Amino acid sequence: MLEEDGVKILNVLVDHLEFVIPGNPETYITYKEVHDKLHLELKGQTYGESLKTQGLSNLAEWTAENNFPGITGLIIDGSTYQPGIGYYRVFAKDRDDFQWWQDQIRLSKYFDWKIHLPIEFIPEEIIPITTQVIDVEMPQREQVLVLRIIRDTDLTRRIKLIHNYECQICGQTIHLQNRKRYAESHHVKPLGNPHNGPDEPGNIICVCPNHHAELDYGASRINEEELISSPNHKVSRNYIDYHNTEIYRE
């Protein structure tokens, strides 16, 4: 299981991937740089040893156990420009297997790591929009640029990705063409008046269209114990209780 310290290191590596050129270690990141980004205390004589005890070993073992690309090979010694021997050992590879190392970095660049990151580590998208501000007393109009944080589209998509587009109630998904899947997101405490539910991870579940309709019309309860869960997404009991008392009708 990927622990909190491992998640933090994974987040640093995912953020760094856009700058990486596979086969060019000068574009990778050093043990010290990871320490600095996470503001970690040096534990041991080297930054490599320190990082192993603060999430790196956990992350490496997690990727190996799940047959994911060896993204931890992005972290190198600043003097040798190579990962430590432990990187190869956890994947049962020879230390001089540089071609395998390069292939793992290339695979890491195109792997969708974000579905394995908790919502709090996924950055919100900020986009500019243009609007008009009208002064009620003065007929003058002024065009201004506003930064609006877009949460709904990205957030609900992330929730569905975390659950692999499978309904958290029945486990079913809809298979579309080109091997795509379809599911819907439901705000347990509805948005807008009169409920005024928030647009946040704890208020969203991934559902199939049938269960979405049942929940919208209050035709079924939500049983927290029976919800298919993920360590990367937890539904708030408060919102479940609200649905069962205010939305559900027997």
RODO-2510 file (C-alpha; in nm, 4 decimals, decimal comma):
residues 250
     n   res          X          Y          Z
     1     m     0,0000     0,0000     0,0000
     2     l     0,1255     0,3450    -0,0874
     3     e     0,1713     0,5440     0,2333
     4     e     0,1451     0,9194     0,2840
     5     d     0,5224     0,9805     0,2586
     6     g     0,5345     0,7784    -0,0630
     7     v     0,2443     0,9782    -0,2065
     8     k     0,4283     1,3035    -0,1401
     9     i     0,7375     1,1830    -0,3247
    10     l     0,5233     1,0530    -0,6118
    11     n     0,3607     1,3944    -0,6398
    12     v     0,7030     1,5614    -0,6689
    13     l     0,8076     1,3178    -0,9419
    14     v     0,4833     1,3558    -1,1368
    15     d     0,5216     1,7348    -1,1304
    16     h     0,8788     1,6971    -1,2569
    17     l     0,7975     1,4582    -1,5438
    18     e     0,7233     1,7364    -1,7917
    19     f     1,0875     1,8472    -1,7744
    20     v     1,2306     1,4969    -1,8145
    21     i     1,4081     1,3732    -2,1262
    22     p     1,4441     0,9926    -2,1027
    23     g     1,8097     0,8937    -2,1217
    24     n     1,9305     1,2372    -2,0135
    25     p     1,9898     1,2248    -1,6349
    26     e     2,0667     1,5963    -1,6311
    27     t     1,6912     1,6477    -1,6630
    28     y     1,6131     1,4190    -1,3672
    29     i     1,5968     1,5197    -1,0002
    30     t     1,8451     1,4543    -0,7207
    31     y     1,7872     1,3109    -0,3748
    32     k     1,8709     1,6496    -0,2261
    33     e     1,6290     1,8336    -0,4528
    34     v     1,3455     1,6056    -0,3447
    35     h     1,4429     1,6687     0,0182
    36     d     1,4349     2,0421    -0,0379
    37     k     1,0987     2,0362    -0,2158
    38     l     0,9386     1,8408     0,0673
    39     h     1,1289     2,0250     0,3424
    40     l     1,2475     1,6936     0,4868
    41     e     1,4936     1,6486     0,7693
    42     l     1,8194     1,4735     0,6796
    43     k     1,8117     1,1336     0,8475
    44     g     2,1391     0,9475     0,8022
    45     q     2,4658     1,0345     0,6358
    46     t     2,3355     1,0757     0,2810
    47     y     2,0232     1,2189     0,1211
    48     g     1,9613     0,8848    -0,0507
    49     e     1,9562     0,6948     0,2776
    50     s     1,7382     0,9610     0,4325
    51     l     1,4838     0,9562     0,1516
    52     k     1,4504     0,5771     0,1670
    53     t     1,3217     0,6001     0,5232
    54     q     1,0873     0,8877     0,4386
    55     g     0,8801     0,7351     0,1618
    56     l     1,1124     0,6395    -0,1236
    57     s     1,1347     0,2697    -0,0348
    58     n     0,7598     0,2525     0,0078
    59     l     0,7007     0,4169    -0,3312
    60     a     0,9518     0,1915    -0,5090
    61     e     0,8032    -0,1246    -0,3581
    62     w     0,4503    -0,0088    -0,4432
    63     t     0,5376     0,0484    -0,8096
    64     a     0,7111    -0,2902    -0,8323
    65     e     0,4251    -0,4784    -0,6640
    66     n     0,1707    -0,3245    -0,9021
    67     n     0,3864    -0,3610    -1,2141
    68     f     0,3882     0,0149    -1,2643
    69     p     0,6813     0,1921    -1,4363
    70     g     0,9846     0,2490    -1,2141
    71     i     0,9316     0,6219    -1,1695
    72     t     1,1649     0,6305    -0,8675
    73     g     1,4518     0,6014    -1,1164
    74     l     1,3997     0,9734    -1,1738
    75     i     1,5727     1,0368    -0,8414
    76     i     1,9487     1,0262    -0,8857
    77     d     2,2691     1,0915    -0,6969
    78     g     2,3933     1,4383    -0,7865
    79     s     2,7530     1,3152    -0,8206
    80     t     2,7034     0,9925    -1,0167
    81     y     2,3865     1,0879    -1,2093
    82     q     2,2466     0,7429    -1,1351
    83     p     1,9831     0,6035    -0,8999
    84     g     2,0999     0,4007    -0,6022
    85     i     2,1488     0,0266    -0,6215
    86     g     1,8253    -0,0210    -0,4277
    87     y     1,6307     0,1045    -0,7306
    88     y     1,7492    -0,1891    -0,9404
    89     r     1,7235    -0,4375    -0,6552
    90     v     1,3529    -0,3795    -0,5878
    91     f     1,2800    -0,4627    -0,9536
    92     a     1,5286    -0,7543    -0,9530
    93     k     1,7435    -0,5889    -1,2200
    94     d     2,1208    -0,5611    -1,2641
    95     r     2,2721    -0,2297    -1,1632
    96     d     2,4224    -0,1749    -1,5086
    97     d     2,0959    -0,2354    -1,6952
    98     f     2,0819     0,1223    -1,8217
    99     q     1,8513     0,0400    -2,1114
   100     w     1,5876    -0,0902    -1,8705
   101     w     1,6291     0,2225    -1,6572
   102     q     1,5804     0,4468    -1,9605
   103     d     1,2745     0,2473    -2,0685
   104     q     1,1200     0,2863    -1,7213
   105     i     1,1596     0,6634    -1,7356
   106     r     1,0042     0,6741    -2,0806
   107     l     0,7092     0,4644    -1,9635
   108     s     0,6723     0,6851    -1,6568
   109     k     0,6244     0,9951    -1,8713
   110     y     0,3188     0,8481    -2,0425
   111     f     0,1657     0,6625    -1,7483
   112     d    -0,1421     0,8212    -1,5856
   113     w    -0,0087     0,8622    -1,2324
   114     k    -0,2721     1,1148    -1,1275
   115     i    -0,5414     0,8524    -1,0820
   116     h    -0,3252     0,7180    -0,7982
   117     l    -0,2853     1,0533    -0,6253
   118     p    -0,5334     1,1737    -0,3630
   119     i    -0,7459     1,4681    -0,4703
   120     e    -0,5510     1,7147    -0,2546
   121     f    -0,2390     1,6504    -0,4662
   122     i    -0,4139     1,7196    -0,7961
   123     p    -0,3793     2,0893    -0,8805
   124     e    -0,6871     2,2913    -0,9610
   125     e    -0,6972     2,4372    -1,3099
   126     i    -0,7051     2,8147    -1,3205
   127     i    -0,8164     2,9660    -1,6500
   128     p    -0,8862     3,3237    -1,7542
   129     i    -1,2363     3,4284    -1,8588
   130     t    -1,3665     3,7604    -1,9776
   131     t    -1,6731     3,9182    -1,8269
   132     q    -1,8387     4,2591    -1,8070
   133     v    -1,8938     4,4601    -1,4919
   134     i    -2,1845     4,7024    -1,5097
   135     d    -2,2100     4,9924    -1,2659
   136     v    -2,5788     5,0242    -1,1725
   137     e    -2,5638     5,3978    -1,1127
   138     m    -2,3356     5,4781    -1,4043
   139     p    -2,4199     5,3432    -1,7508
   140     q    -2,0507     5,2978    -1,8256
   141     r    -1,9300     4,9430    -1,8954
   142     e    -1,5838     4,8159    -1,8274
   143     q    -1,4330     4,4915    -1,9562
   144     v    -1,2161     4,3125    -1,7008
   145     l    -1,0192     3,9871    -1,6805
   146     v    -1,1221     3,7485    -1,4056
   147     l    -0,9425     3,4333    -1,2873
   148     r    -1,1935     3,1626    -1,2117
   149     i    -1,0998     2,8333    -1,0451
   150     i    -1,2557     2,5443    -1,2357
   151     r    -1,3252     2,2648    -0,9883
   152     d    -1,6332     2,0796    -1,1060
   153     t    -1,5252     1,9316    -1,4384
   154     d    -1,1747     1,8355    -1,3311
   155     l    -1,2784     1,7221    -0,9843
   156     t    -1,5610     1,4937    -1,0929
   157     r    -1,3428     1,3479    -1,3680
   158     r    -1,0761     1,2686    -1,1098
   159     i    -1,3297     1,0974    -0,8865
   160     k    -1,4401     0,8796    -1,1772
   161     l    -1,0808     0,8000    -1,2684
   162     i    -1,0032     0,6973    -0,9117
   163     h    -1,2910     0,4487    -0,9251
   164     n    -1,2097     0,3369    -1,2809
   165     y    -1,5526     0,4601    -1,3951
   166     e    -1,7194     0,1894    -1,1840
   167     c    -2,0314     0,2631    -0,9787
   168     q    -1,9537     0,2818    -0,6080
   169     i    -2,2919     0,1247    -0,5336
   170     c    -2,3124    -0,1698    -0,7752
   171     g    -1,9611    -0,1856    -0,9225
   172     q    -2,0894    -0,1680    -1,2804
   173     t    -1,9619     0,0482    -1,5652
   174     i    -2,0797     0,1191    -1,9197
   175     h    -1,8365     0,0068    -2,1905
   176     l    -1,8246     0,2397    -2,4895
   177     q    -1,6389     0,2153    -2,8194
   178     n    -1,2581     0,2341    -2,8263
   179     r    -1,2428     0,0627    -2,4851
   180     k    -1,3730     0,3730    -2,3113
   181     r    -1,5852     0,3585    -1,9981
   182     y    -1,8729     0,5747    -1,8849
   183     a    -1,9980     0,6685    -1,5392
   184     e    -2,1555     0,9717    -1,3766
   185     s    -2,0775     1,1762    -1,0676
   186     h    -2,3387     1,2532    -0,8051
   187     h    -2,3266     1,5242    -0,5399
   188     v    -2,4615     1,3515    -0,2302
   189     k    -2,5795     1,6806    -0,0821
   190     p    -2,7101     1,8558    -0,3953
   191     l    -2,5579     2,1788    -0,5191
   192     g    -2,7634     2,4976    -0,5202
   193     n    -3,0795     2,5966    -0,3331
   194     p    -3,2268     2,4742    -0,1110
   195     h    -2,9529     2,2243    -0,0196
   196     n    -2,6391     2,4285    -0,1004
   197     g    -2,4071     2,1299    -0,0970
   198     p    -2,0354     2,1925    -0,1608
   199     d    -1,8411     2,0887    -0,4685
   200     e    -1,5731     1,8859    -0,2895
   201     p    -1,4461     1,5247    -0,2994
   202     g    -1,6273     1,4190     0,0175
   203     n    -1,9614     1,5160    -0,1367
   204     i    -1,9178     1,3271    -0,4636
   205     i    -1,9618     0,9622    -0,5551
   206     c    -1,9086     0,7821    -0,8842
   207     v    -2,2276     0,6073    -0,9988
   208     c    -2,3908     0,4398    -1,2957
   209     p    -2,6818     0,6259    -1,4638
   210     n    -2,9449     0,4039    -1,2979
   211     h    -2,8243     0,4687    -0,9449
   212     h    -2,7695     0,8361    -1,0295
   213     a    -3,1384     0,8680    -1,1181
   214     e    -3,2441     0,6828    -0,8029
   215     l    -3,0360     0,9127    -0,5839
   216     d    -3,1534     1,2288    -0,7587
   217     y    -3,5190     1,1340    -0,7049
   218     g    -3,4626     1,0117    -0,3489
   219     a    -3,5648     0,6582    -0,4441
   220     s    -3,2826     0,4872    -0,2561
   221     r    -3,0690     0,5296     0,0531
   222     i    -2,6892     0,5396     0,0597
   223     n    -2,5344     0,2707     0,2783
   224     e    -2,1885     0,3923     0,3764
   225     e    -2,0700     0,0417     0,4677
   226     e    -2,1651    -0,0941     0,1253
   227     l    -2,0084     0,1855    -0,0817
   228     i    -1,7107     0,0650    -0,2846
   229     s    -1,4302     0,2772    -0,1466
   230     s    -1,0783     0,3809    -0,2426
   231     p    -0,7914     0,4978    -0,0175
   232     n    -0,7666     0,8017    -0,2455
   233     h    -1,1276     0,9110    -0,1993
   234     k    -1,3480     0,9170     0,1097
   235     v    -1,7125     1,0180     0,1096
   236     s    -1,8186     1,2231     0,4112
   237     r    -2,0661     1,0567     0,6475
   238     n    -2,2279     1,3967     0,7100
   239     y    -2,3358     1,4229     0,3473
   240     i    -2,4551     1,0622     0,3431
   241     d    -2,6656     1,1304     0,6509
   242     y    -2,8060     1,4409     0,4820
   243     h    -2,9124     1,2367     0,1785
   244     n    -3,0733     0,9671     0,3928
   245     t    -3,2708     1,2158     0,6023
   246     e    -3,3442     1,5027     0,3611
   247     i    -3,3444     1,3504     0,0106
   248     y    -3,4487     0,9878     0,0518
   249     r    -3,8208     0,9286     0,0814
   250     e    -3,9592     0,5876     0,1854
***
